Amino acid sequence: MVPAYNEEERLPATLASLHAYLEGSSWREHEILVVDDGSGDRTCQVVNEFSRRCPGVGLLRNPGNRGKGYSVRHGMLQAKGAWILFTDADLSAPIQELDKLMAACVSRNAHVAIGSRALDRSLIAVRQSYFRETSGRIFNLLLRLVTGLPFHDTQCGFKLFEREAARQIFRRQRLERFGFDAEVLFIARRLGYTCVEVPVRWSHFEGTKVRMLRDSASMFLDLLRVRWNQIRGRYR
């Protein structure tokens, strides 16, 4: 599942990569689901054109621009597979890394596997700027303090969920923008699901939708909202 906002330029190559990988893998029964978040470009047309050539590619459309968290929840609750991966439209983590996540779930009897850039930074081919990397480390420290989550990297857009776990987790999700990653992992652990963090290959690509100053402040506030939601019993 791919959340997308104004991704007409990157989607053709991304969809081709996903389709080629899935057709050549053991994932014989699969779907590729793109969730459009109110794009103002040809994102939807690109998906529809690709789907005419390659059945199994579907499109969901949000009611306007609601945010990445809303898009991921929308896709996760509509996807039909026994295991559901969401990945960023730029494929910063190559789709082949899905094999690592699945192997980790099988070997450790886990319900959720999250790709991590922090566990083995030698796997990062193209790094972010020093400012972004430092901001990410500070955010992770605050996240650990506020939520108690043990993970080194919650924000990597490459996560795999067992279907029933996804249903239970995402129907409780409240946050609709970039703070949702921490929230869904917090919910998963509250519900007793086993989550594993897996080092993956990763490359930074220009064109990120994250605006560091504004979105970093919003993400910190989202950590407080997660705790407040938990106190109010919204994740039961």
Secondary structure by P-SEA (a helix, b strand, c coil): cccccccccaaaaaaaaaaaaaaaccccbbbbbbbbcccccaaaaaaaaaaaaccccccccccccccaaaaaaaaaaaccccbbbbbcccccccccaaaaaaaaaaaacccbbbbbcccccccccccccaaaaaaaaaaaaaaaaacccccccccccbbbbcaaaaaaaaaaccccccaaaaaaaaaaaaabbbbbbbbbbbbbbcccccccaaaaaaaaaaaaaaaaaaaacccc
